[in-house]
Amino acid sequence: MTNIGKDLRSYLDQARAAGTLLEINKPADPAAEAPALIRQAVRRGKPVLFHKVGDSDLPVLGNSLGSRTWIETALGCEQGFADWFGDRSATPVKPRMVPTGPVKEVIENQVDLAKLPILTFAAEDGGPYITGGIGIQRDPDTGRQNAGFYSLMFKGPDLVGLRMLASTHGYDIFQRRIAQGLPTEMAIAIGLHPVDMLAAASHTLMDEFELAGALRGEPLELVKCETIDVDVPAHAEIVLEGIIQTDGLEPEGPIGDWLGYYPLVEDRHVLKIQRITSRRDPIYQTVLSGSADENMLLSLPRTTDVLRAAKKAASGVVNATLDPFLMICVLQLTKRFDGEAMNAILAAFGEVPFIKICIAVDEDVDIFNMNDVMWAVVTRTRLEQDMNVIGNVMGFSRDPFGHYKTKLAIDATAPVENREHYRRAMVVNPEIDLDAWLAD
Ligand SMILES: Cc1cc2nc3c(=O)[nH]c(=O)nc-3n(C[C@H](O)[C@H](O)[C@H](O)COP(=O)(O)O)c2cc1C
């Protein structure tokens, strides 16, 4: 069993040793160069570490997860990520409180966020954004904690704009804390092992830190914040302790988002940071907005949810993916009955409302290769009977022009009866190792 390290540093050592980490020593501009370089790293499927960005002395890590195949290797998911995540998350492991940890090496009372190498991602973004931090809050009714990624717009030395969509658990907690007259405390933890990032990005009612413990197979160590009643990962690189301001809203945005567009600038809450704690030499982690890096954080945990629901609806389902884009789901099944694929598709739509198009394919199709999936669509569907448009359904909540209320279901599996006519023409020995032949 792979031993998953406690912190981001152990992960970087692992990536470096595997030859997967890209490192850039030349100073990069935080707006004009670093985001574009991260974009290239995303295409190569590798994490990238900048040793100098702008005026800051902090190294910056982008594309932390690298690629699905790399993260499966790093975490030791032999059976594929979705099943690994599903198996592990079945047994929550409570976090362990420790008196102190590396994130307390430096305690800054004088807050100056401008010292962080905060990147500006897209050409028309309204300013720099912290995207690699998880927002942690305590549920006032259960006492449990919730964590999720929230993009934070730099507004001043101690102020960031915060947009928590109404669909998040974080927003629900914030509202209940206001209703109960409690301080609206939120800590932001930056610089985490990808396994903790994946737990935080999950949409689960479980305490995300219990989920992180479940995935790692040992408790996540937490320390108390200095100024608020929130517990944060002891091995994080940086923690910002803040209070969400409730006495006024300020314009936030735009930031090119996961859909690839600039959402409208809207009045949102502001988070006032009152303390920063960190390691002595912290690494600043960022997520390139609108990239595969961001998509993977959202899609990998949700793939497990889809797979579980689809398997329940149709036992022939064997695999699923929400890559390369959360709104497109591909299900793979060993079909025994016609109609089974459509049942699985409907279950997937019900489980993850983000999905707009869901395609079911047979076991001989590579679900991680969209060209192969499209080959199945064009050669195995009779559009008039294998495609269903389903209207008036809940989709992505931010939908000013009504693009996400309709779903498309495509059954691209071969009919059971004539399966014989749908066998693929294949070369003998398709997995032959070309490199080995070239080397000889
Ligand atoms: C890099 C990144 C940035 C995100 N930014 C936001 C954001 O600004 N606002 C938001 O509501 N959700 C954002 N999300 C999505 C939430 O983190 C995600 O829905 C998460 O499940 C919310 O957790 P919660 O429901 O437990 O609060 C972001 C996700 C990622 C991966």
The ligand as a Gaussian input file, in Angstrom:
#p B3LYP/6-31G(d) Opt

LIG

0 1
 C       -9.919000      25.895000      -7.637000
 C      -11.352000      25.941000      -7.246000
 C      -11.961000      27.165000      -7.031000
 C      -13.310000      27.225000      -6.642000
 N      -13.872000      28.445000      -6.418000
 C      -15.148000      28.510000      -5.948000
 C      -15.724000      29.767000      -5.599000
 O      -15.119000      30.830000      -5.719000
 N      -16.997000      29.745000      -5.128000
 C      -17.728000      28.598000      -4.979000
 O      -18.854000      28.656000      -4.521000
 N      -17.189000      27.387000      -5.306000
 C      -15.928000      27.325000      -5.784000
 N      -15.379000      26.115000      -6.099000
 C      -16.195000      24.908000      -5.955000
 C      -16.280000      24.443000      -4.517000
 O      -15.025000      24.386000      -3.907000
 C      -16.867000      23.056000      -4.459000
 O      -18.197000      23.134000      -4.928000
 C      -16.839000      22.440000      -3.093000
 O      -17.426000      21.169000      -3.181000
 C      -17.593000      23.271000      -2.092000
 O      -17.506000      22.633000      -0.857000
 P      -18.712000      22.666000       0.176000
 O      -19.987000      22.367000      -0.587000
 O      -18.336000      21.602000       1.148000
 O      -18.757000      24.041000       0.781000
 C      -14.046000      26.038000      -6.493000
 C      -13.425000      24.812000      -6.721000
 C      -12.097000      24.749000      -7.090000
 C      -11.472000      23.414000      -7.289000

